[in-house]
Amino acid sequence: METKLTLKLDQEVINSAKKYAEKNHKSLSRLVEDFFKNLVYENISYKKYPPLVENLSGVISEDDLMKLSREDEKARYILRKDL
């Protein structure tokens, strides 16, 4: 069941949020609903991943991950170029 909610926010925040929503092809209401869902679900303790994956998370740094992604991009480019 959908219910109307009235919020009082700074006008600049509202304008920025509207631009963000438009850019992401969502309504402002959907953005607010998604925010609240994430806020609520973030506090619910449930396992999203199997224990092995949970244990391995954080083993590789974001910088290393980005380097791998760039290397993959280079490899794909070279392979396409050779075709």
DASUL-V449584 format. One record per run of one state. SS is the DSSP state (@ for helix, = for strand, . for the rest). FROM is the first residue (numbers start at 1). LEN is the number of residues. If there is no record, write none. Layout:
ss: (SS,SS)
from: (FROM,FROM)
len: (LEN,LEN)
This chain:
ss: (.,@,.,@,.,@,.,@,.)
from: (1,11,24,28,43,51,57,62,83)
len: (10,13,4,15,8,6,5,21,1)
